Amino acid sequence: MTPDRLATSSRRTAKPKVTQQADVEAKSAARRHSTAKAVQPNDRATAARRLCRVLGRGDSLDSVLRRTESPFCLELIHGCLRHYFSLSAALDALLERPLRAKDLNVYCLLLVGAHQLQRMGVPAHAAVNETVAAVRPLGKPWAAGLVNGVLRRLPRTPMAMDEHPPWLRQKIQDQHPQQARALLAANNERAPMSLRVNRSRMAPEQFQQALRRAGLGFAGAWLPESIILDKPQPAETLPGFEQGWFSVQDVGAQLVGDLARKQLRNGSRVLDACAAPGGKLFHLLESRLELEAVALEASSRRLAVLEKIAQRLGHRQFKALAADATRWDCRRPFDFVLVDAPCSGTGTLRRNPDIKVNRTAAQVAQATLLQERLLKNLWRMVRPGGNLLYCTCSMLAEENDQVVDAFIQASADAQPRRITLPTGQATRLGWQMLPTERATDGFYTALIAKQP
Ligand SMILES: C[S@@+](CC[C@H](N)C(=O)[O-])C[C@H]1O[C@@H](n2cnc3c(N)ncnc32)[C@H](O)[C@@H]1O
């Protein structure tokens, strides 16, 4: 069964009953616990169910994970997606014929078993026996012999692969020829966990002391408010989570937020046009400047998440609107417009390995059209002499410089401004950070001034 056949054959099928039941259980459990034990009895079956939704329905990894997932279960899910291409190639070579689409959960369980054997160092007897046992909670007892047979024959050494789909590998090689090898490798690393201290609640030094008192190791990054933890752990278990002392945010995103903040002064009227979940908006509100801020977000579900986070962090000084920023209109122009555009997310593959499996080149082209429409409409909202900051978490030029270039060509009053950030590299019209730096995901940003 090739990855392509697997992904397309079973996508958009009805949600399996077993998954609905698991969702109900997980949600009610999530109400009782905020963090989970290291290993839980049904981890392998749970991991197979979550993978089934990502591979079968194209759901995002973020949307299928529950707060109750144990660290072991999370490693199974992330690892299977991170190494999907080599794991599935090894399994496909052993399967006599493809599994039926309705047995995708069995295939996902095979991935879970293969990952334990090839990458996690779980002793073979435990990996095989426990994975075989997981066919029962999945409602597929007939598959015990199949899972047992395939896992026992599976080579213990992983296939040497870069774990990217061909279309994305090609784009990375074409667009980043010098760094392509390092980038492909970096995309399979684990991203560090980074925090942004909420400076409207406390000084960065105070938060650092709280981390030290809790015995947690960390390093600083380029901004005083940036913290990189030595070891990731659930945010709820860190000091001051409920009190809103910090946010979890990639350091690259923080550098973009800092660049935005440098364009503002007291009284600036600011529009964040694609705001949820609010990371960059809240960074600006933590700047101690008096701002008149408006946050737009097309998804009311995501806007609700933004508002909940705002409550935890204690941010009230902004107006939130559910609106489509490609059509939204406002009579009073803004001094500064932030367009943190929806994109392929190809700069965040370390955190979102599902993107490697589910994203297609056609979706990237679709995203580009949306980015162009966003810029075109939002430019009208920038006052003459004001600025627009465009950013994506993509490493692909068609969503970055090429979008900005087309926009500038079509807008006589748009002038790109030179920017320099402490990490990454200049592009023709903006700045690109890449995950090869390790501390940051891949972010692109460009600053455009409107002629007075
Ligand atoms: C990259 S995320 C923004 C991240 C956010 N700025 C932050 O720092 O946390 C892009 C957001 O744009 C929203 N979006 C997509 N299309 C939109 C549109 N036409 N108008 C407004 N928001 C849109 C998405 O729902 C998503 O929440």
The ligand as an ORCA input file, in Angstrom:
! r2SCAN-3c Opt
* xyz 0 1
  C      -1.236     32.020     10.746
  S      -2.733     32.107     11.573
  C      -2.556     33.565     12.534
  C      -1.734     33.395     13.766
  C      -1.825     34.558     14.727
  N      -1.559     35.815     14.084
  C      -0.878     34.377     15.892
  O       0.189     34.984     15.927
  O      -1.227     33.625     16.800
  C      -3.823     32.647     10.322
  C      -5.246     32.888     10.816
  O      -5.964     33.520      9.764
  C      -7.292     33.063      9.798
  N      -7.896     33.360      8.481
  C      -7.904     32.603      7.369
  N      -8.522     33.240      6.379
  C      -8.927     34.433      6.867
  C      -9.647     35.533      6.328
  N     -10.083     35.531      5.056
  N      -9.900     36.593      7.128
  C      -9.478     36.605      8.413
  N      -8.793     35.588      8.980
  C      -8.518     34.517      8.214
  C      -7.141     31.603     10.132
  O      -8.368     31.081     10.645
  C      -6.025     31.628     11.164
  O      -6.542     31.731     12.461
*
